[in-house]
């Protein structure tokens, strides 16, 4: 697969697309930059997506360039929602990988009608706040996903308690702990 198309979606989200078929939108993990990847990172992304491109038009959609400190996962999910509505106009299949999976989960909570199918790979279901990220504030018996707090992203701060759906304690359908 060498036919890689490059551009941006609504709101300036960088996008690479490859393949032909129904759309599959991929939210990637954190890379070296939010811009469309180049060099070895681009080679790796294309290599990862090429098998999927046999059955889909795969859209690798990155986060907007120049995120400000304090940007939340809900803000990022909204960016994706605006871009996907503008590009596809209806529900699409989404694959979220790593940090992109956390954003995809938030999109599923905030805008479930936008998703035809959602696949999440290697992602945390919630993220620690900046205060919880320090080892002194985190009991070792309660591991937390970290990393996003140190990169300027914050989890949603207004979770709703999970209904009796069998979700584990703390999994509230959001990326923040239940309170």
C-alpha atoms as an extended CHARMM CRD file, in Angstrom:
* protein
*
       179  EXT
         1         1  UNK       CA              0.0000000000        0.0000000000        0.0000000000  PROA      1               0.0000000000
         2         2  UNK       CA              1.7310000000        3.1340000000       -1.1220000000  PROA      2               0.0000000000
         3         3  UNK       CA             -1.2590000000        5.3000000000       -2.0020000000  PROA      3               0.0000000000
         4         4  UNK       CA             -1.3890000000        7.4040000000        1.1640000000  PROA      4               0.0000000000
         5         5  UNK       CA             -3.4660000000       10.5660000000        1.0080000000  PROA      5               0.0000000000
         6         6  UNK       CA             -2.7810000000       13.4550000000        3.3800000000  PROA      6               0.0000000000
         7         7  UNK       CA             -4.8700000000       16.4220000000        4.4730000000  PROA      7               0.0000000000
         8         8  UNK       CA             -6.8930000000       17.8300000000        7.3370000000  PROA      8               0.0000000000
         9         9  UNK       CA            -10.4380000000       17.3800000000        8.5520000000  PROA      9               0.0000000000
        10        10  UNK       CA            -12.6910000000       20.0100000000       10.1250000000  PROA      10              0.0000000000
        11        11  UNK       CA            -11.1140000000       21.9200000000       12.9740000000  PROA      11              0.0000000000
        12        12  UNK       CA             -7.6740000000       21.3470000000       11.4620000000  PROA      12              0.0000000000
        13        13  UNK       CA             -7.2660000000       17.7310000000       12.5570000000  PROA      13              0.0000000000
        14        14  UNK       CA             -4.4530000000       16.1520000000       10.5240000000  PROA      14              0.0000000000
        15        15  UNK       CA             -5.5050000000       13.1180000000        8.5180000000  PROA      15              0.0000000000
        16        16  UNK       CA             -3.8320000000       10.3600000000        6.5230000000  PROA      16              0.0000000000
        17        17  UNK       CA             -6.0260000000        7.9720000000        4.5560000000  PROA      17              0.0000000000
        18        18  UNK       CA             -5.2100000000        4.6990000000        2.8780000000  PROA      18              0.0000000000
        19        19  UNK       CA             -7.2190000000        1.9520000000        1.1720000000  PROA      19              0.0000000000
        20        20  UNK       CA            -10.7000000000        1.6920000000       -0.2850000000  PROA      20              0.0000000000
        21        21  UNK       CA            -13.9720000000        0.6090000000        1.2470000000  PROA      21              0.0000000000
        22        22  UNK       CA            -16.1990000000        1.7770000000        4.0720000000  PROA      22              0.0000000000
        23        23  UNK       CA            -14.5570000000        4.2640000000        6.4390000000  PROA      23              0.0000000000
        24        24  UNK       CA            -12.6230000000        3.1520000000        9.4920000000  PROA      24              0.0000000000
        25        25  UNK       CA            -11.4100000000        6.0890000000       11.5650000000  PROA      25              0.0000000000
        26        26  UNK       CA             -8.3060000000        5.5130000000       13.6830000000  PROA      26              0.0000000000
        27        27  UNK       CA             -7.5110000000        7.7270000000       16.6690000000  PROA      27              0.0000000000
        28        28  UNK       CA             -3.7640000000        7.1490000000       17.2380000000  PROA      28              0.0000000000
        29        29  UNK       CA             -1.8150000000        7.1830000000       20.4480000000  PROA      29              0.0000000000
        30        30  UNK       CA              0.5330000000        9.9760000000       21.4170000000  PROA      30              0.0000000000
        31        31  UNK       CA              3.2620000000       10.4440000000       18.8240000000  PROA      31              0.0000000000
        32        32  UNK       CA              6.1570000000       12.7740000000       18.3800000000  PROA      32              0.0000000000
        33        33  UNK       CA              3.8400000000       15.4680000000       17.0370000000  PROA      33              0.0000000000
        34        34  UNK       CA              0.1280000000       15.9900000000       16.4920000000  PROA      34              0.0000000000
        35        35  UNK       CA              0.7660000000       16.8710000000       12.8420000000  PROA      35              0.0000000000
        36        36  UNK       CA              0.5860000000       14.1760000000       10.1680000000  PROA      36              0.0000000000
        37        37  UNK       CA              3.5300000000       11.8710000000       10.8090000000  PROA      37              0.0000000000
        38        38  UNK       CA              6.6290000000       11.9660000000        8.6280000000  PROA      38              0.0000000000
        39        39  UNK       CA              9.7070000000        9.8140000000        8.2390000000  PROA      39              0.0000000000
        40        40  UNK       CA              9.9710000000        6.6580000000       10.3040000000  PROA      40              0.0000000000
        41        41  UNK       CA              6.8080000000        7.4610000000       12.2830000000  PROA      41              0.0000000000
        42        42  UNK       CA              4.7940000000        7.7110000000        9.0460000000  PROA      42              0.0000000000
        43        43  UNK       CA              6.3260000000        4.4690000000        7.7600000000  PROA      43              0.0000000000
        44        44  UNK       CA              5.3120000000        2.7310000000       11.0080000000  PROA      44              0.0000000000
        45        45  UNK       CA              1.7750000000        4.1210000000       10.9430000000  PROA      45              0.0000000000
        46        46  UNK       CA              1.2500000000        3.0730000000        7.3120000000  PROA      46              0.0000000000
        47        47  UNK       CA              2.6590000000       -0.3760000000        8.0560000000  PROA      47              0.0000000000
        48        48  UNK       CA              0.2550000000       -0.7350000000       11.0130000000  PROA      48              0.0000000000
        49        49  UNK       CA             -2.7840000000        0.4140000000        9.0090000000  PROA      49              0.0000000000
        50        50  UNK       CA             -2.0800000000       -1.3630000000        5.7030000000  PROA      50              0.0000000000
        51        51  UNK       CA             -3.7510000000       -4.6760000000        6.6550000000  PROA      51              0.0000000000
        52        52  UNK       CA             -6.9290000000       -2.7850000000        7.6100000000  PROA      52              0.0000000000
        53        53  UNK       CA             -6.7780000000       -0.8750000000        4.3150000000  PROA      53              0.0000000000
        54        54  UNK       CA             -7.5110000000       -4.1080000000        2.4340000000  PROA      54              0.0000000000
        55        55  UNK       CA            -11.1410000000       -3.8700000000        3.6160000000  PROA      55              0.0000000000
        56        56  UNK       CA            -11.5980000000       -0.2070000000        4.5940000000  PROA      56              0.0000000000
        57        57  UNK       CA            -10.6290000000        3.3130000000        3.7360000000  PROA      57              0.0000000000
        58        58  UNK       CA             -8.6260000000        3.9090000000        6.8850000000  PROA      58              0.0000000000
        59        59  UNK       CA             -8.5120000000        7.4960000000        8.1430000000  PROA      59              0.0000000000
        60        60  UNK       CA             -5.7390000000        8.0810000000       10.6790000000  PROA      60              0.0000000000
        61        61  UNK       CA             -6.9070000000       11.2790000000       12.3640000000  PROA      61              0.0000000000
        62        62  UNK       CA             -4.5200000000       13.0280000000       14.7320000000  PROA      62              0.0000000000
        63        63  UNK       CA             -5.1630000000       15.6700000000       17.3560000000  PROA      63              0.0000000000
        64        64  UNK       CA             -5.0400000000       19.3400000000       16.4600000000  PROA      64              0.0000000000
        65        65  UNK       CA             -1.6360000000       20.9550000000       16.4630000000  PROA      65              0.0000000000
        66        66  UNK       CA             -0.8940000000       23.4780000000       19.2110000000  PROA      66              0.0000000000
        67        67  UNK       CA             -3.0050000000       22.1070000000       22.0690000000  PROA      67              0.0000000000
        68        68  UNK       CA             -3.0730000000       24.4720000000       25.0280000000  PROA      68              0.0000000000
        69        69  UNK       CA             -2.2950000000       23.3720000000       28.5930000000  PROA      69              0.0000000000
        70        70  UNK       CA             -5.5200000000       22.4230000000       30.3320000000  PROA      70              0.0000000000
        71        71  UNK       CA             -7.0150000000       20.7340000000       27.2700000000  PROA      71              0.0000000000
        72        72  UNK       CA             -9.2470000000       17.9140000000       28.5290000000  PROA      72              0.0000000000
        73        73  UNK       CA            -10.0540000000       14.5170000000       27.0800000000  PROA      73              0.0000000000
        74        74  UNK       CA            -13.6140000000       15.8020000000       26.6270000000  PROA      74              0.0000000000
        75        75  UNK       CA            -12.2230000000       18.7400000000       24.5990000000  PROA      75              0.0000000000
        76        76  UNK       CA            -10.2990000000       16.3360000000       22.3770000000  PROA      76              0.0000000000
        77        77  UNK       CA            -13.3540000000       14.0930000000       21.9380000000  PROA      77              0.0000000000
        78        78  UNK       CA            -15.3490000000       17.1570000000       20.9070000000  PROA      78              0.0000000000
        79        79  UNK       CA            -12.6710000000       18.0680000000       18.3300000000  PROA      79              0.0000000000
        80        80  UNK       CA            -13.0390000000       14.5930000000       16.8460000000  PROA      80              0.0000000000
        81        81  UNK       CA            -16.8540000000       14.8060000000       16.9460000000  PROA      81              0.0000000000
        82        82  UNK       CA            -16.8440000000       18.0500000000       14.9600000000  PROA      82              0.0000000000
        83        83  UNK       CA            -14.3830000000       16.6400000000       12.4160000000  PROA      83              0.0000000000
        84        84  UNK       CA            -16.2410000000       13.3420000000       11.9770000000  PROA      84              0.0000000000
        85        85  UNK       CA            -19.6290000000       15.0390000000       11.6050000000  PROA      85              0.0000000000
        86        86  UNK       CA            -18.1990000000       17.3120000000        8.9210000000  PROA      86              0.0000000000
        87        87  UNK       CA            -16.4450000000       14.5320000000        7.0120000000  PROA      87              0.0000000000
        88        88  UNK       CA            -18.8460000000       11.6070000000        7.3020000000  PROA      88              0.0000000000
        89        89  UNK       CA            -22.1970000000       13.0510000000        8.4230000000  PROA      89              0.0000000000
        90        90  UNK       CA            -23.2100000000        9.8450000000       10.1910000000  PROA      90              0.0000000000
        91        91  UNK       CA            -22.0140000000        7.0190000000       12.4050000000  PROA      91              0.0000000000
        92        92  UNK       CA            -18.6150000000        5.5000000000       11.5790000000  PROA      92              0.0000000000
        93        93  UNK       CA            -16.4360000000        2.6640000000       12.8170000000  PROA      93              0.0000000000
        94        94  UNK       CA            -13.6980000000        3.9580000000       15.1380000000  PROA      94              0.0000000000
        95        95  UNK       CA            -10.5150000000        2.2420000000       16.3240000000  PROA      95              0.0000000000
        96        96  UNK       CA             -8.8270000000        4.0360000000       19.2240000000  PROA      96              0.0000000000
        97        97  UNK       CA             -5.2520000000        3.0490000000       20.0760000000  PROA      97              0.0000000000
        98        98  UNK       CA             -3.6180000000        3.9190000000       23.4060000000  PROA      98              0.0000000000
        99        99  UNK       CA             -4.3600000000        7.5990000000       24.1800000000  PROA      99              0.0000000000
       100       100  UNK       CA             -6.5900000000        7.6350000000       21.0870000000  PROA      100             0.0000000000
       101       101  UNK       CA             -8.5740000000        4.8250000000       22.7320000000  PROA      101             0.0000000000
       102       102  UNK       CA             -9.1690000000        6.9480000000       25.8180000000  PROA      102             0.0000000000
       103       103  UNK       CA            -10.4160000000        9.7710000000       23.6010000000  PROA      103             0.0000000000
       104       104  UNK       CA            -12.6080000000        7.3160000000       21.6700000000  PROA      104             0.0000000000
       105       105  UNK       CA            -14.1480000000        6.0910000000       24.9360000000  PROA      105             0.0000000000
       106       106  UNK       CA            -14.9790000000        9.6990000000       25.8430000000  PROA      106             0.0000000000
       107       107  UNK       CA            -16.5130000000       10.2070000000       22.3860000000  PROA      107             0.0000000000
       108       108  UNK       CA            -18.6470000000        7.1100000000       23.0080000000  PROA      108             0.0000000000
       109       109  UNK       CA            -19.8960000000        8.5950000000       26.2870000000  PROA      109             0.0000000000
       110       110  UNK       CA            -20.5050000000       12.0950000000       24.9240000000  PROA      110             0.0000000000
       111       111  UNK       CA            -21.7590000000       11.2790000000       21.4100000000  PROA      111             0.0000000000
       112       112  UNK       CA            -22.6840000000        7.5730000000       21.1200000000  PROA      112             0.0000000000
       113       113  UNK       CA            -24.7950000000        8.1520000000       18.0000000000  PROA      113             0.0000000000
       114       114  UNK       CA            -21.6130000000        9.0350000000       16.0900000000  PROA      114             0.0000000000
       115       115  UNK       CA            -20.2230000000        5.5390000000       16.4760000000  PROA      115             0.0000000000
       116       116  UNK       CA            -21.3270000000        2.5710000000       14.4100000000  PROA      116             0.0000000000
       117       117  UNK       CA            -18.7160000000        0.3600000000       16.0670000000  PROA      117             0.0000000000
       118       118  UNK       CA            -15.9610000000        1.1790000000       18.5530000000  PROA      118             0.0000000000
       119       119  UNK       CA            -12.7930000000       -0.8420000000       19.0730000000  PROA      119             0.0000000000
       120       120  UNK       CA            -10.3690000000        0.2390000000       21.7830000000  PROA      120             0.0000000000
       121       121  UNK       CA             -6.8470000000       -1.1980000000       21.8870000000  PROA      121             0.0000000000
       122       122  UNK       CA             -4.3820000000       -0.7540000000       24.7260000000  PROA      122             0.0000000000
       123       123  UNK       CA             -6.1100000000        2.2080000000       26.3870000000  PROA      123             0.0000000000
       124       124  UNK       CA             -6.9000000000        3.2550000000       29.9350000000  PROA      124             0.0000000000
       125       125  UNK       CA            -10.5700000000        3.5620000000       30.8530000000  PROA      125             0.0000000000
       126       126  UNK       CA             -9.7210000000        6.5020000000       33.0960000000  PROA      126             0.0000000000
       127       127  UNK       CA             -6.7700000000        8.8050000000       33.6450000000  PROA      127             0.0000000000
       128       128  UNK       CA             -5.2270000000       10.1270000000       36.8290000000  PROA      128             0.0000000000
       129       129  UNK       CA             -5.3720000000       13.8130000000       37.6140000000  PROA      129             0.0000000000
       130       130  UNK       CA             -2.1140000000       15.7460000000       37.8370000000  PROA      130             0.0000000000
       131       131  UNK       CA             -2.2270000000       15.3860000000       41.6540000000  PROA      131             0.0000000000
       132       132  UNK       CA             -2.7430000000       11.6270000000       41.4240000000  PROA      132             0.0000000000
       133       133  UNK       CA              0.1450000000       11.2500000000       38.9680000000  PROA      133             0.0000000000
       134       134  UNK       CA              2.8130000000       11.7480000000       41.6220000000  PROA      134             0.0000000000
       135       135  UNK       CA              3.9280000000        8.5340000000       43.2960000000  PROA      135             0.0000000000
       136       136  UNK       CA              3.5110000000       10.0960000000       46.7530000000  PROA      136             0.0000000000
       137       137  UNK       CA             -0.1950000000       10.7040000000       46.1290000000  PROA      137             0.0000000000
       138       138  UNK       CA             -0.8680000000        7.2800000000       44.5720000000  PROA      138             0.0000000000
       139       139  UNK       CA             -1.1850000000        4.1840000000       46.7550000000  PROA      139             0.0000000000
       140       140  UNK       CA              0.7240000000        1.3310000000       45.1210000000  PROA      140             0.0000000000
       141       141  UNK       CA             -2.2470000000       -0.9890000000       45.6100000000  PROA      141             0.0000000000
       142       142  UNK       CA             -4.3570000000        1.1890000000       43.2830000000  PROA      142             0.0000000000
       143       143  UNK       CA             -2.5180000000        1.5180000000       39.9650000000  PROA      143             0.0000000000
       144       144  UNK       CA             -3.6470000000        4.3670000000       37.7320000000  PROA      144             0.0000000000
       145       145  UNK       CA             -3.0810000000        5.1840000000       34.0950000000  PROA      145             0.0000000000
       146       146  UNK       CA             -0.7840000000        8.1710000000       33.9200000000  PROA      146             0.0000000000
       147       147  UNK       CA              1.1180000000        9.9760000000       31.2390000000  PROA      147             0.0000000000
       148       148  UNK       CA             -1.6630000000       12.1350000000       29.8690000000  PROA      148             0.0000000000
       149       149  UNK       CA             -1.5770000000       14.4130000000       32.9120000000  PROA      149             0.0000000000
       150       150  UNK       CA              2.1220000000       15.0230000000       32.3540000000  PROA      150             0.0000000000
       151       151  UNK       CA              1.4750000000       15.9860000000       28.7200000000  PROA      151             0.0000000000
       152       152  UNK       CA             -1.0100000000       18.7640000000       29.4230000000  PROA      152             0.0000000000
       153       153  UNK       CA             -4.2350000000       16.7230000000       29.0830000000  PROA      153             0.0000000000
       154       154  UNK       CA             -6.6520000000       16.4260000000       31.9640000000  PROA      154             0.0000000000
       155       155  UNK       CA             -9.4470000000       13.9100000000       32.4910000000  PROA      155             0.0000000000
       156       156  UNK       CA            -13.0940000000       14.9160000000       32.4940000000  PROA      156             0.0000000000
       157       157  UNK       CA            -13.9740000000       16.3430000000       35.8950000000  PROA      157             0.0000000000
       158       158  UNK       CA            -17.7430000000       15.6930000000       36.0310000000  PROA      158             0.0000000000
       159       159  UNK       CA            -18.2850000000       11.9300000000       35.9400000000  PROA      159             0.0000000000
       160       160  UNK       CA            -21.6200000000       10.2580000000       36.4820000000  PROA      160             0.0000000000
       161       161  UNK       CA            -21.9050000000        7.1340000000       38.5990000000  PROA      161             0.0000000000
       162       162  UNK       CA            -22.2050000000        3.8600000000       36.7000000000  PROA      162             0.0000000000
       163       163  UNK       CA            -25.6350000000        2.2500000000       36.5760000000  PROA      163             0.0000000000
       164       164  UNK       CA            -25.9650000000       -1.3710000000       37.6290000000  PROA      164             0.0000000000
       165       165  UNK       CA            -24.4090000000       -2.6610000000       34.4180000000  PROA      165             0.0000000000
       166       166  UNK       CA            -21.7150000000       -4.7410000000       36.0830000000  PROA      166             0.0000000000
       167       167  UNK       CA            -18.9640000000       -2.1870000000       35.4260000000  PROA      167             0.0000000000
       168       168  UNK       CA            -16.0950000000       -2.3650000000       37.9140000000  PROA      168             0.0000000000
       169       169  UNK       CA            -16.0900000000        0.2400000000       40.6940000000  PROA      169             0.0000000000
       170       170  UNK       CA            -14.6210000000        3.4750000000       39.3590000000  PROA      170             0.0000000000
       171       171  UNK       CA            -15.5870000000        2.7440000000       35.7390000000  PROA      171             0.0000000000
       172       172  UNK       CA            -18.2650000000        5.3600000000       35.2820000000  PROA      172             0.0000000000
       173       173  UNK       CA            -18.4420000000        5.6060000000       31.5240000000  PROA      173             0.0000000000
       174       174  UNK       CA            -16.0240000000        8.5140000000       31.7700000000  PROA      174             0.0000000000
       175       175  UNK       CA            -12.3060000000        8.9900000000       32.0900000000  PROA      175             0.0000000000
       176       176  UNK       CA            -12.4430000000       10.3190000000       35.6340000000  PROA      176             0.0000000000
       177       177  UNK       CA            -12.8790000000        8.4400000000       38.8940000000  PROA      177             0.0000000000
       178       178  UNK       CA            -16.3550000000        8.2240000000       40.4090000000  PROA      178             0.0000000000
       179       179  UNK       CA            -16.7920000000       10.4010000000       43.4440000000  PROA      179             0.0000000000
